């Protein structure tokens, strides 16, 4: 006896009944719709923060708040954070410890940007 995949589905549909099959299919779909965005947002690090910090550096250059030496130091620090993040993501996931380390690095960089832009020397 030859059985196709559609034959199996018809057999399940016949034995479960249309209402139960619909309920199960709807519940599975609803679970996927709810779970997938949550899993995607938990896996992705906040890249926007890195973009904002780079924009703050460039704004400081345009306004004259940052000298060439300060700018080079801050850009080098941003590159170091990017390299570290890339290395941490090389295995396909970011652990809590790695996420904390990146957050600390970004906090430190943010403080450095602020101090460089707001000191009295230009």
MIKOL-146910 format. One record per residue: residue number from 1; residue in three letters; chain; z, x, y of N, C-alpha, C in turn. Coordinates in nm, 3 decimals, m for minus. Example, Ala and Ser with C-alpha at 12.3 -4.5 7.8 and 13.67 -1.06 7.14 Angstrom:
BEGIN
<n->1 res->ALA chain->A n_w->0.780 n_u->1.319 n_v->m0.569 ca_w->0.780 ca_u->1.230 ca_v->m0.450 c_w->0.780 c_u->1.320 c_v->m0.330>
<n->2 res->SER chain->A n_w->0.708 n_u->1.285 n_v->m0.225 ca_w->0.714 ca_u->1.367 ca_v->m0.106 c_w->0.787 c_u->1.290 c_v->0.003>
//
This chain:
BEGIN
<n->1 res->UNK chain->A n_w->0.000 n_u->0.083 n_v->m0.118 ca_w->0.000 ca_u->0.000 ca_v->0.000 c_w->0.000 c_u->0.088 c_v->0.124>
<n->2 res->UNK chain->A n_w->m0.092 n_u->0.063 n_v->0.212 ca_w->m0.106 ca_u->0.142 ca_v->0.333 c_w->m0.032 c_u->0.073 c_v->0.447>
<n->3 res->UNK chain->A n_w->0.058 n_u->0.151 n_v->0.515 ca_w->0.136 ca_u->0.094 ca_v->0.625 c_w->0.106 c_u->0.172 c_v->0.751>
<n->4 res->UNK chain->A n_w->0.072 n_u->0.102 n_v->0.856 ca_w->0.047 ca_u->0.168 ca_v->0.985 c_w->0.170 c_u->0.152 c_v->1.073>
<n->5 res->UNK chain->A n_w->0.172 n_u->0.223 n_v->1.182 ca_w->0.286 ca_u->0.213 ca_v->1.272 c_w->0.296 c_u->0.073 c_v->1.333>
<n->6 res->UNK chain->A n_w->0.181 n_u->0.009 n_v->1.355 ca_w->0.187 ca_u->m0.127 ca_v->1.409 c_w->0.240 c_u->m0.225 c_v->1.303>
<n->7 res->UNK chain->A n_w->0.215 n_u->m0.194 n_v->1.177 ca_w->0.269 ca_u->m0.278 ca_v->1.070 c_w->0.421 c_u->m0.269 c_v->1.064>
<n->8 res->UNK chain->A n_w->0.475 n_u->m0.150 n_v->1.088 ca_w->0.619 ca_u->m0.132 ca_v->1.090 c_w->0.680 c_u->m0.210 c_v->1.205>
<n->9 res->UNK chain->A n_w->0.616 n_u->m0.203 n_v->1.321 ca_w->0.666 ca_u->m0.275 ca_v->1.438 c_w->0.662 c_u->m0.425 c_v->1.415>
<n->10 res->UNK chain->A n_w->0.556 n_u->m0.472 n_v->1.350 ca_w->0.548 ca_u->m0.615 ca_v->1.321 c_w->0.656 c_u->m0.656 c_v->1.223>
<n->11 res->UNK chain->A n_w->0.684 n_u->m0.567 n_v->1.127 ca_w->0.789 ca_u->m0.597 ca_v->1.031 c_w->0.926 c_u->m0.605 c_v->1.097>
<n->12 res->UNK chain->A n_w->0.955 n_u->m0.512 n_v->1.187 ca_w->1.082 ca_u->m0.516 ca_v->1.260 c_w->1.090 c_u->m0.639 c_v->1.349>
<n->13 res->UNK chain->A n_w->0.980 n_u->m0.669 n_v->1.416 ca_w->0.977 ca_u->m0.785 ca_v->1.504 c_w->1.001 c_u->m0.912 c_v->1.424>
<n->14 res->UNK chain->A n_w->0.942 n_u->m0.919 n_v->1.307 ca_w->0.957 ca_u->m1.038 ca_v->1.223 c_w->1.101 c_u->m1.050 c_v->1.172>
<n->15 res->UNK chain->A n_w->1.161 n_u->m0.937 n_v->1.131 ca_w->1.295 ca_u->m0.945 ca_v->1.075 c_w->1.402 c_u->m0.964 c_v->1.184>
<n->16 res->UNK chain->A n_w->1.384 n_u->m0.910 n_v->1.301 ca_w->1.483 ca_u->m0.923 ca_v->1.407 c_w->1.468 c_u->m1.052 c_v->1.487>
<n->17 res->UNK chain->A n_w->1.349 n_u->m1.098 n_v->1.497 ca_w->1.322 ca_u->m1.213 ca_v->1.581 c_w->1.281 c_u->m1.165 c_v->1.719>
<n->18 res->UNK chain->A n_w->1.203 n_u->m1.244 n_v->1.786 ca_w->1.147 ca_u->m1.205 ca_v->1.915 c_w->1.256 c_u->m1.189 c_v->2.022>
<n->19 res->UNK chain->A n_w->1.356 n_u->m1.278 n_v->2.023 ca_w->1.460 ca_u->m1.270 ca_v->2.126 c_w->1.541 c_u->m1.142 c_v->2.113>
<n->20 res->UNK chain->A n_w->1.582 n_u->m1.109 n_v->1.992 ca_w->1.661 ca_u->m0.987 ca_v->1.972 c_w->1.579 c_u->m0.863 c_v->2.004>
<n->21 res->UNK chain->A n_w->1.455 n_u->m0.862 n_v->1.964 ca_w->1.370 ca_u->m0.748 ca_v->1.991 c_w->1.354 c_u->m0.729 c_v->2.142>
<n->22 res->UNK chain->A n_w->1.333 n_u->m0.837 n_v->2.215 ca_w->1.319 ca_u->m0.831 ca_v->2.359 c_w->1.447 c_u->m0.781 c_v->2.425>
<n->23 res->UNK chain->A n_w->1.562 n_u->m0.829 n_v->2.377 ca_w->1.689 ca_u->m0.786 ca_v->2.433 c_w->1.710 c_u->m0.636 c_v->2.412>
<n->24 res->UNK chain->A n_w->1.680 n_u->m0.588 n_v->2.292 ca_w->1.698 ca_u->m0.447 ca_v->2.262 c_w->1.603 c_u->m0.362 c_v->2.345>
<n->25 res->UNK chain->A n_w->1.477 n_u->m0.405 n_v->2.355 ca_w->1.379 ca_u->m0.331 ca_v->2.434 c_w->1.420 c_u->m0.328 c_v->2.582>
<n->26 res->UNK chain->A n_w->1.467 n_u->m0.440 n_v->2.634 ca_w->1.510 ca_u->m0.447 ca_v->2.773 c_w->1.632 c_u->m0.358 c_v->2.797>
<n->27 res->UNK chain->A n_w->1.728 n_u->m0.360 n_v->2.706 ca_w->1.849 ca_u->m0.278 ca_v->2.721 c_w->1.813 c_u->m0.129 c_v->2.718>
<n->28 res->UNK chain->A n_w->1.723 n_u->m0.090 n_v->2.629 ca_w->1.680 ca_u->0.050 ca_v->2.622 c_w->1.611 c_u->0.092 c_v->2.751>
<n->29 res->UNK chain->A n_w->1.523 n_u->0.008 n_v->2.799 ca_w->1.452 ca_u->0.037 ca_v->2.923 c_w->1.548 c_u->0.047 c_v->3.042>
<n->30 res->UNK chain->A n_w->1.642 n_u->m0.045 n_v->3.051 ca_w->1.739 ca_u->m0.043 ca_v->3.160 c_w->1.824 c_u->0.084 c_v->3.155>
<n->31 res->UNK chain->A n_w->1.865 n_u->0.124 n_v->3.035 ca_w->1.944 ca_u->0.246 ca_v->3.020 c_w->1.866 c_u->0.367 c_v->3.067>
<n->32 res->UNK chain->A n_w->1.739 n_u->0.375 n_v->3.030 ca_w->1.657 ca_u->0.487 ca_v->3.073 c_w->1.637 c_u->0.489 c_v->3.224>
<n->33 res->UNK chain->A n_w->1.616 n_u->0.372 n_v->3.282 ca_w->1.594 ca_u->0.364 ca_v->3.426 c_w->1.718 c_u->0.410 c_v->3.502>
<n->34 res->UNK chain->A n_w->1.835 n_u->0.377 n_v->3.451 ca_w->1.959 ca_u->0.415 ca_v->3.517 c_w->1.992 c_u->0.561 c_v->3.492>
<n->35 res->UNK chain->A n_w->1.973 n_u->0.609 n_v->3.370 ca_w->2.019 ca_u->0.743 ca_v->3.332 c_w->1.928 c_u->0.855 c_v->3.382>
<n->36 res->UNK chain->A n_w->1.798 n_u->0.835 n_v->3.385 ca_w->1.707 ca_u->0.944 ca_v->3.421 c_w->1.724 c_u->0.995 c_v->3.564>
<n->37 res->UNK chain->A n_w->1.732 n_u->0.909 n_v->3.666 ca_w->1.752 ca_u->0.964 ca_v->3.800 c_w->1.886 c_u->1.037 c_v->3.815>
<n->38 res->UNK chain->A n_w->1.989 n_u->0.987 n_v->3.750 ca_w->2.119 ca_u->1.053 ca_v->3.757 c_w->2.113 c_u->1.191 c_v->3.693>
<n->39 res->UNK chain->A n_w->2.045 n_u->1.202 n_v->3.581 ca_w->2.033 ca_u->1.331 ca_v->3.513 c_w->1.948 c_u->1.428 c_v->3.597>
<n->40 res->UNK chain->A n_w->1.845 n_u->1.377 n_v->3.659 ca_w->1.759 ca_u->1.463 ca_v->3.741 c_w->1.833 c_u->1.514 c_v->3.863>
<n->41 res->UNK chain->A n_w->1.912 n_u->1.429 n_v->3.928 ca_w->1.983 ca_u->1.475 ca_v->4.047 c_w->2.096 c_u->1.570 c_v->4.012>
<n->42 res->UNK chain->A n_w->2.156 n_u->1.555 n_v->3.895 ca_w->2.263 ca_u->1.647 ca_v->3.855 c_w->2.207 c_u->1.784 c_v->3.821>
<n->43 res->UNK chain->A n_w->2.083 n_u->1.790 n_v->3.775 ca_w->2.025 ca_u->1.916 ca_v->3.732 c_w->1.970 c_u->1.997 c_v->3.849>
<n->44 res->UNK chain->A n_w->1.931 n_u->1.931 n_v->3.955 ca_w->1.866 ca_u->2.002 ca_v->4.065 c_w->1.968 c_u->2.048 c_v->4.168>
<n->45 res->UNK chain->A n_w->1.961 n_u->2.175 n_v->4.206 ca_w->2.051 ca_u->2.223 ca_v->4.310 c_w->2.003 c_u->2.177 c_v->4.447>
<n->46 res->UNK chain->A n_w->2.091 n_u->2.174 n_v->4.544 ca_w->2.050 ca_u->2.130 ca_v->4.678 c_w->1.968 c_u->2.237 c_v->4.749>
<n->47 res->UNK chain->A n_w->1.838 n_u->2.231 n_v->4.737 ca_w->1.749 ca_u->2.330 ca_v->4.798 c_w->1.738 c_u->2.308 c_v->4.949>
<n->48 res->UNK chain->A n_w->1.771 n_u->2.187 n_v->4.993 ca_w->1.758 ca_u->2.156 ca_v->5.135 c_w->1.850 c_u->2.245 c_v->5.219>
<n->49 res->UNK chain->A n_w->1.964 n_u->2.282 n_v->5.164 ca_w->2.057 ca_u->2.366 ca_v->5.238 c_w->1.994 c_u->2.501 c_v->5.271>
<n->50 res->UNK chain->A n_w->1.923 n_u->2.556 n_v->5.175 ca_w->1.856 ca_u->2.685 ca_v->5.196 c_w->1.750 c_u->2.672 c_v->5.306>
<n->51 res->UNK chain->A n_w->1.677 n_u->2.563 n_v->5.305 ca_w->1.574 ca_u->2.539 ca_v->5.406 c_w->1.639 c_u->2.526 c_v->5.544>
<n->52 res->UNK chain->A n_w->1.751 n_u->2.452 n_v->5.551 ca_w->1.820 ca_u->2.435 ca_v->5.679 c_w->1.870 c_u->2.568 c_v->5.734>
<n->53 res->UNK chain->A n_w->1.923 n_u->2.653 n_v->5.647 ca_w->1.973 ca_u->2.782 ca_v->5.694 c_w->1.859 c_u->2.870 c_v->5.745>
<n->54 res->UNK chain->A n_w->1.747 n_u->2.866 n_v->5.676 ca_w->1.631 ca_u->2.943 ca_v->5.724 c_w->1.585 c_u->2.890 c_v->5.860>
<n->55 res->UNK chain->A n_w->1.587 n_u->2.758 n_v->5.876 ca_w->1.547 ca_u->2.698 ca_v->6.004 c_w->1.644 c_u->2.739 c_v->6.115>
<n->56 res->UNK chain->A n_w->1.772 n_u->2.748 n_v->6.084 ca_w->1.871 ca_u->2.791 ca_v->6.184 c_w->1.845 c_u->2.935 c_v->6.228>
<n->57 res->UNK chain->A n_w->1.807 n_u->3.019 n_v->6.132 ca_w->1.775 ca_u->3.159 ca_v->6.167 c_w->1.654 c_u->3.164 c_v->6.258>
<n->58 res->UNK chain->A n_w->1.548 n_u->3.091 n_v->6.222 ca_w->1.426 ca_u->3.093 ca_v->6.302 c_w->1.449 c_u->3.033 c_v->6.441>
<n->59 res->UNK chain->A n_w->1.534 n_u->2.932 n_v->6.450 ca_w->1.566 ca_u->2.873 ca_v->6.579 c_w->1.641 c_u->2.975 c_v->6.666>
<n->60 res->UNK chain->A n_w->1.729 n_u->3.053 n_v->6.602 ca_w->1.801 ca_u->3.157 ca_v->6.675 c_w->1.709 c_u->3.265 c_v->6.728>
<n->61 res->UNK chain->A n_w->1.606 n_u->3.297 n_v->6.653 ca_w->1.508 ca_u->3.396 ca_v->6.699 c_w->1.430 c_u->3.340 c_v->6.819>
<n->62 res->UNK chain->A n_w->1.384 n_u->3.216 n_v->6.807 ca_w->1.307 ca_u->3.155 ca_v->6.915 c_w->1.388 c_u->3.144 c_v->7.045>
<n->63 res->UNK chain->A n_w->1.517 n_u->3.112 n_v->7.031 ca_w->1.601 ca_u->3.092 ca_v->7.151 c_w->1.652 c_u->3.224 c_v->7.207>
<n->64 res->UNK chain->A n_w->1.634 n_u->3.332 n_v->7.134 ca_w->1.682 ca_u->3.461 ca_v->7.182 c_w->1.828 c_u->3.489 c_v->7.145>
<n->65 res->UNK chain->A n_w->1.889 n_u->3.403 n_v->7.065 ca_w->2.028 ca_u->3.423 ca_v->7.026 c_w->2.043 c_u->3.534 c_v->6.922>
<n->66 res->UNK chain->A n_w->1.936 n_u->3.561 n_v->6.847 ca_w->1.943 ca_u->3.662 ca_v->6.742 c_w->1.854 c_u->3.781 c_v->6.777>
<n->67 res->UNK chain->A n_w->1.908 n_u->3.900 n_v->6.759 ca_w->1.830 ca_u->4.022 ca_v->6.778 c_w->1.753 c_u->4.051 c_v->6.650>
<n->68 res->UNK chain->A n_w->1.665 n_u->4.149 n_v->6.657 ca_w->1.586 ca_u->4.185 ca_v->6.539 c_w->1.673 c_u->4.231 c_v->6.423>
<n->69 res->UNK chain->A n_w->1.774 n_u->4.313 n_v->6.454 ca_w->1.861 ca_u->4.365 ca_v->6.348 c_w->1.941 c_u->4.253 c_v->6.281>
<n->70 res->UNK chain->A n_w->1.995 n_u->4.163 n_v->6.361 ca_w->2.072 ca_u->4.051 ca_v->6.306 c_w->1.982 c_u->3.962 c_v->6.220>
<n->71 res->UNK chain->A n_w->1.861 n_u->3.939 n_v->6.270 ca_w->1.767 ca_u->3.854 ca_v->6.198 c_w->1.732 c_u->3.916 c_v->6.063>
<n->72 res->UNK chain->A n_w->1.704 n_u->4.045 n_v->6.061 ca_w->1.671 ca_u->4.111 ca_v->5.934 c_w->1.786 c_u->4.099 c_v->5.835>
<n->73 res->UNK chain->A n_w->1.908 n_u->4.118 n_v->5.883 ca_w->2.023 ca_u->4.109 ca_v->5.795 c_w->2.038 c_u->3.968 c_v->5.737>
<n->74 res->UNK chain->A n_w->2.021 n_u->3.866 n_v->5.821 ca_w->2.035 ca_u->3.728 ca_v->5.775 c_w->1.922 c_u->3.689 c_v->5.679>
<n->75 res->UNK chain->A n_w->1.800 n_u->3.732 n_v->5.708 ca_w->1.687 ca_u->3.702 ca_v->5.619 c_w->1.706 c_u->3.771 c_v->5.485>
<n->76 res->UNK chain->A n_w->1.755 n_u->3.895 n_v->5.488 ca_w->1.782 ca_u->3.968 ca_v->5.364 c_w->1.888 c_u->3.894 c_v->5.281>
<n->77 res->UNK chain->A n_w->1.987 n_u->3.840 n_v->5.348 ca_w->2.091 ca_u->3.764 ca_v->5.278 c_w->2.032 c_u->3.637 c_v->5.214>
<n->78 res->UNK chain->A n_w->1.941 n_u->3.570 n_v->5.285 ca_w->1.877 ca_u->3.451 ca_v->5.229 c_w->1.792 c_u->3.488 c_v->5.106>
<n->79 res->UNK chain->A n_w->1.723 n_u->3.601 n_v->5.113 ca_w->1.644 ca_u->3.646 ca_v->4.998 c_w->1.733 c_u->3.673 c_v->4.878>
<n->80 res->UNK chain->A n_w->1.848 n_u->3.734 n_v->4.905 ca_w->1.942 ca_u->3.765 ca_v->4.797 c_w->1.990 c_u->3.635 c_v->4.730>
<n->81 res->UNK chain->A n_w->2.017 n_u->3.533 n_v->4.810 ca_w->2.059 ca_u->3.404 ca_v->4.755 c_w->1.947 c_u->3.344 c_v->4.671>
<n->82 res->UNK chain->A n_w->1.823 n_u->3.351 n_v->4.721 ca_w->1.708 ca_u->3.298 ca_v->4.646 c_w->1.690 c_u->3.371 c_v->4.512>
<n->83 res->UNK chain->A n_w->1.701 n_u->3.504 n_v->4.515 ca_w->1.689 ca_u->3.581 ca_v->4.390 c_w->1.798 c_u->3.544 c_v->4.291>
<n->84 res->UNK chain->A n_w->1.921 n_u->3.531 n_v->4.342 ca_w->2.032 ca_u->3.496 ca_v->4.255 c_w->2.011 c_u->3.358 c_v->4.195>
<n->85 res->UNK chain->A n_w->1.966 n_u->3.263 n_v->4.277 ca_w->1.942 ca_u->3.127 ca_v->4.228 c_w->1.832 c_u->3.127 c_v->4.122>
<n->86 res->UNK chain->A n_w->1.727 n_u->3.202 n_v->4.146 ca_w->1.616 ca_u->3.209 ca_v->4.049 c_w->1.664 c_u->3.269 c_v->3.918>
<n->87 res->UNK chain->A n_w->1.746 n_u->3.374 n_v->3.926 ca_w->1.799 ca_u->3.437 ca_v->3.805 c_w->1.891 c_u->3.340 c_v->3.729>
<n->88 res->UNK chain->A n_w->1.973 n_u->3.265 n_v->3.804 ca_w->2.063 ca_u->3.170 ca_v->3.739 c_w->1.987 c_u->3.057 c_v->3.671>
<n->89 res->UNK chain->A n_w->1.876 n_u->3.015 n_v->3.729 ca_w->1.795 ca_u->2.908 ca_v->3.671 c_w->1.702 c_u->2.957 c_v->3.561>
<n->90 res->UNK chain->A n_w->1.698 n_u->3.088 n_v->3.534 ca_w->1.602 ca_u->3.142 ca_v->3.438 c_w->1.622 c_u->3.086 c_v->3.297>
<n->91 res->UNK chain->A n_w->1.743 n_u->3.043 n_v->3.264 ca_w->1.766 ca_u->2.985 ca_v->3.132 c_w->1.746 c_u->2.833 c_v->3.130>
<n->92 res->UNK chain->A n_w->1.704 n_u->2.776 n_v->3.242 ca_w->1.672 ca_u->2.634 ca_v->3.247 c_w->1.787 c_u->2.544 c_v->3.287>
<n->93 res->UNK chain->A n_w->1.904 n_u->2.600 n_v->3.310 ca_w->2.016 ca_u->2.517 ca_v->3.352 c_w->2.107 c_u->2.595 c_v->3.447>
<n->94 res->UNK chain->A n_w->2.189 n_u->2.522 n_v->3.519 ca_w->2.281 ca_u->2.582 ca_v->3.613 c_w->2.421 c_u->2.536 c_v->3.576>
<n->95 res->UNK chain->A n_w->2.506 n_u->2.628 n_v->3.536 ca_w->2.642 ca_u->2.592 ca_v->3.495 c_w->2.726 c_u->2.565 c_v->3.620>
<n->96 res->UNK chain->A n_w->2.842 n_u->2.508 n_v->3.598 ca_w->2.933 ca_u->2.480 ca_v->3.709 c_w->2.976 c_u->2.607 c_v->3.779>
<n->97 res->UNK chain->A n_w->3.001 n_u->2.711 n_v->3.704 ca_w->3.041 ca_u->2.839 ca_v->3.762 c_w->2.928 c_u->2.897 c_v->3.848>
<n->98 res->UNK chain->A n_w->2.804 n_u->2.887 n_v->3.797 ca_w->2.690 ca_u->2.938 ca_v->3.874 c_w->2.671 c_u->2.857 c_v->4.002>
<n->99 res->UNK chain->A n_w->2.685 n_u->2.725 n_v->3.991 ca_w->2.670 ca_u->2.638 ca_v->4.107 c_w->2.776 c_u->2.673 c_v->4.213>
<n->100 res->UNK chain->A n_w->2.899 n_u->2.700 n_v->4.167 ca_w->3.006 ca_u->2.737 ca_v->4.259 c_w->2.976 c_u->2.869 c_v->4.329>
<n->101 res->UNK chain->A n_w->2.925 n_u->2.964 n_v->4.252 ca_w->2.892 ca_u->3.094 ca_v->4.311 c_w->2.783 c_u->3.079 c_v->4.417>
<n->102 res->UNK chain->A n_w->2.678 n_u->3.000 n_v->4.386 ca_w->2.573 ca_u->2.977 ca_v->4.485 c_w->2.628 c_u->2.909 c_v->4.610>
<n->103 res->UNK chain->A n_w->2.716 n_u->2.813 n_v->4.589 ca_w->2.776 ca_u->2.743 ca_v->4.702 c_w->2.856 c_u->2.839 c_v->4.790>
<n->104 res->UNK chain->A n_w->2.933 n_u->2.928 n_v->4.727 ca_w->3.009 ca_u->3.028 ca_v->4.803 c_w->2.916 c_u->3.121 c_v->4.881>
<n->105 res->UNK chain->A n_w->2.807 n_u->3.162 n_v->4.816 ca_w->2.711 ca_u->3.250 ca_v->4.883 c_w->2.649 c_u->3.179 c_v->5.004>
<n->106 res->UNK chain->A n_w->2.616 n_u->3.051 n_v->4.987 ca_w->2.556 ca_u->2.976 ca_v->5.097 c_w->2.657 c_u->2.951 c_v->5.209>
<n->107 res->UNK chain->A n_w->2.784 n_u->2.927 n_v->5.172 ca_w->2.888 ca_u->2.910 ca_v->5.275 c_w->2.902 c_u->3.039 c_v->5.357>
<n->108 res->UNK chain->A n_w->2.906 n_u->3.151 n_v->5.288 ca_w->2.920 ca_u->3.280 ca_v->5.356 c_w->2.800 c_u->3.304 c_v->5.447>
<n->109 res->UNK chain->A n_w->2.682 n_u->3.275 n_v->5.398 ca_w->2.562 ca_u->3.293 ca_v->5.478 c_w->2.564 c_u->3.203 c_v->5.601>
<n->110 res->UNK chain->A n_w->2.610 n_u->3.080 n_v->5.585 ca_w->2.618 ca_u->2.987 ca_v->5.697 c_w->2.714 c_u->3.040 c_v->5.804>
<n->111 res->UNK chain->A n_w->2.827 n_u->3.094 n_v->5.761 ca_w->2.922 ca_u->3.154 ca_v->5.857 c_w->2.859 c_u->3.272 c_v->5.930>
<n->112 res->UNK chain->A n_w->2.786 n_u->3.355 n_v->5.856 ca_w->2.720 ca_u->3.471 ca_v->5.918 c_w->2.617 c_u->3.427 c_v->6.021>
<n->113 res->UNK chain->A n_w->2.541 n_u->3.323 n_v->5.989 ca_w->2.441 ca_u->3.272 ca_v->6.083 c_w->2.511 c_u->3.223 c_v->6.210>
<n->114 res->UNK chain->A n_w->2.616 n_u->3.145 n_v->6.192 ca_w->2.688 ca_u->3.092 ca_v->6.308 c_w->2.743 c_u->3.205 c_v->6.395>
<n->115 res->UNK chain->A n_w->2.809 n_u->3.301 n_v->6.331 ca_w->2.870 ca_u->3.411 ca_v->6.408 c_w->2.764 c_u->3.495 c_v->6.479>
<n->116 res->UNK chain->A n_w->2.651 n_u->3.518 n_v->6.413 ca_w->2.545 ca_u->3.598 ca_v->6.473 c_w->2.485 c_u->3.525 c_v->6.594>
<n->117 res->UNK chain->A n_w->2.474 n_u->3.394 n_v->6.584 ca_w->2.414 ca_u->3.318 ca_v->6.693 c_w->2.510 c_u->3.297 c_v->6.811>
<n->118 res->UNK chain->A n_w->2.640 n_u->3.302 n_v->6.784 ca_w->2.736 ca_u->3.267 ca_v->6.888 c_w->2.818 c_u->3.384 c_v->6.941>
<n->119 res->UNK chain->A n_w->2.785 n_u->3.506 n_v->6.902 ca_w->2.858 ca_u->3.615 ca_v->6.965 c_w->2.797 c_u->3.641 c_v->7.103>
<n->120 res->UNK chain->A n_w->2.865 n_u->3.714 n_v->7.184 ca_w->2.822 ca_u->3.728 ca_v->7.325 c_w->2.714 c_u->3.834 c_v->7.343>
<n->121 res->UNK chain->A n_w->2.699 n_u->3.921 n_v->7.245 ca_w->2.595 ca_u->4.024 ca_v->7.256 c_w->2.461 c_u->3.965 c_v->7.217>
<n->122 res->UNK chain->A n_w->2.356 n_u->4.009 n_v->7.279 ca_w->2.222 ca_u->3.959 ca_v->7.246 c_w->2.130 c_u->4.072 c_v->7.216>
//
